[in-house]
Amino acid sequence: MTKNNYISHYCKIENNSIQIDGEVQFDTEKSSFAEFSKMAYKNFEIEYPKFFKMDNLSKLAFLAAELILNQTLDKEVDNEIAVVFANKSSSLDTDVKHQASITDKEAYFPSPSVFVYTLPNICIGEISIKHKLQSENAFFVFEDFNAHFMSNYANVLLETNKAEKVLCGWVEYYNENFKAFVYLVEKQGKIIHNEQTINQLYK
């Protein structure tokens, strides 16, 4: 018989607002994502200067992950956390910026600092480096949020002991439209981890 797994914490970022475990913890007037992310970074007193060099997708994913992991991680033992993310636009927002930098043959100046983010899974790398995570990770691209897939994938990782916990999430950013829904799945907790619950929390 399959044992239940549980969602211990979750974070939602959308409409210039941040919720942690269902409670609004930060909210601003309408502004650009760059300004919003900078204000959120300062509000939560995050200290990680590399944040400001990240592309917007990585900033979004990093913020959501940070607000969960920073309060739950035991730095000495908690590195067996897998990371499973997905979105719709992949790294398209950064891809467009990179393409613009190489289109003009007379002003051909591709930026290495932009090019490095032209893969969506780079945001997972940023989180893993910050928290020294050493377990499996994967980034998928779907037309829409796929709770069924995410639920099954996380459960398999836990049930086969590939990870002690799984950080799952939908991190979508394209042209100033963004939404992050990131949650931590463990073998103990109060919120049962299944497709129905994930969809309810995502909405």
N, C-alpha and C positions, 0 to 999 in steps of 0.2 A: 504494500500500500504506500502510495506517494505521500510524503509528509508535506505539510503546509510550509510555505515560506512567507515572509512578512515584509511589508514596507515600513521601515523605521522612521524615515524622514523624507520629505519631498519639498521641492522649491519650484515656484513658477515665476517667470519673468515675462511680462507682456504689458503693453499699454503704459509704459513708463512706471510700472509698479512691480514690487517684489513681494511675493508671499512665501513664507516658510511655515510648513505644516498647517496651511490653511489660514494663517494670520498675516495681514499686511504689515510688513516691517519697514518698507520704504516706498515712497510715492512722490512723484514730482509732476510739475506742470509739463505740458507737451514741449519736448526739446529734441534735438538730434540724438541719435544713439551715442555718439561720441561724448556729448555732454552728460547724458543720462548715466552712461557707464562710469564716467569719471566721478560723478557725484555719488554713485553707489559705492564705488571703491573707497572713497573717503569716508562715507557714512559708516561703513562696516569696519573701518580702520584696518583694511587689508594692507599688508606690507610685502609687496612683490614688484619691484620696479620694472621687471620685464613685461608686466601687464601692458604698459603703455606702448610697447613695440608690437604687440599682437594685432592681427587683423580683427575685424569686428565679430566674425563667427567665433573665433577663439576667445575673445573677451566675453562674449555671451555665455559660452559653455563654461569658461573658467569661473565666472562669477557664481553661476548656479551651483557648480560642483564645490566651490570654496565654501559657500554658505552652509552646505551640508557636511562636508568632510572636516572642516575646521573645528566644528563643535562635537564631532563624534569620533574622530580618529585618535587611537592610541599610537603615537608616533613610533613607539618602540616595537610594536608587534603587528600593527594593522596595515601591512603592505600587500597582503594577498586579496586585494580588491580588484575584480575585473571591471572593465569599463565598456559598456555597450551603448553607443549613441546612434542616432539616425536623424535624417532630415529630408527635405524635398529638393532643395536647391544645390546640394553638395557645396562646393566652394565657389560657386558661380560669381558671387559678389566680388571676390578677390580676383577671379579669373578675368573678369571684365576689365578691372584696373590693370592687370598685367598685359592684356591684349592691347589696351590703349597705349601702353608704354612702348610697344614694338611695332605698331601699325605704321607710324611715320618713319619711312626709311631714312629721311634726312635728319631726323631728331631721334634716332634709335637709341633708347637708353633704358633697357630693362632693369628693374630694380631687384636685386637679390632679396631685399627685405620684404618685397611683395611676393616674388616668385616662390619663396619658401612656404607660403600659405596656400598654394594652389592645389592642395589636397585636403579634403575635409577632415581626415583623421589626425591632422596636425594638432587640432584642438585637444584631442585625447593625449597626445604627447606632452602638451603643455601642462595638463593636469597631472599626468604621471610623473613628470620631472619634479613638479612642486611638492608632491606628496610621496615621492619615492615608491610609487606603485609598481609591483613587479609581476602582476598576474596577466591574464589574457585581456586583449582589447580588440574591438572591432567597430567599424563605422559603416552603416548601411544607408542606402538612399531609396526612399519609398515615395510614392505619389502622395500618400497621406499617412498620418500617424497610425502605426500598426501595433496595437496593444497585444494582439494574439501572438505575433512573432516575438515581441519583446519579452512577454511573459514566459513563453516556452524556452527561449534562449537563456534567460536568466536562471530559470529553474534547472535546466540541464547542467549549467555551469556549477550550481550549488550541489546538485544531487550526485554529480560525478567527482566532487571535491576538487574541481579545477580552480575554485576560488572560495574564500570564506564569506565574502560579500560581493554584491554586484551593483555598481553604479550605472543606472540605466537613464536614458534621456532622449528627448526630442529637442534638438537645437537648430532652429531654422532662422536664417538671416539672409535677406536679399533686398537691397535697395531701400534700406531704412525700415523694412517690415520685419519684425522679429518676434519669436516666441521661444522660450525655453521651459521645458518641464523635465526636471531631473529628480530621480528618487533612488534611495538606497534600499536594496533588498538583502535581508538577512534571514537566518534560520529561526530567529526568535523575534517576537514583537507583538503588536496589537492589531495592525491593519493587515488582513490576509491579502497576500499577493496573488491576484488572479486578473484575468482580462477585464472582467466587469469593474472591479475596483480601480484598475489603472485608467480605464476610460472615464469613470466618474471624476477622478482626481484631475485628469488632463483637461476636462471641460471647465 
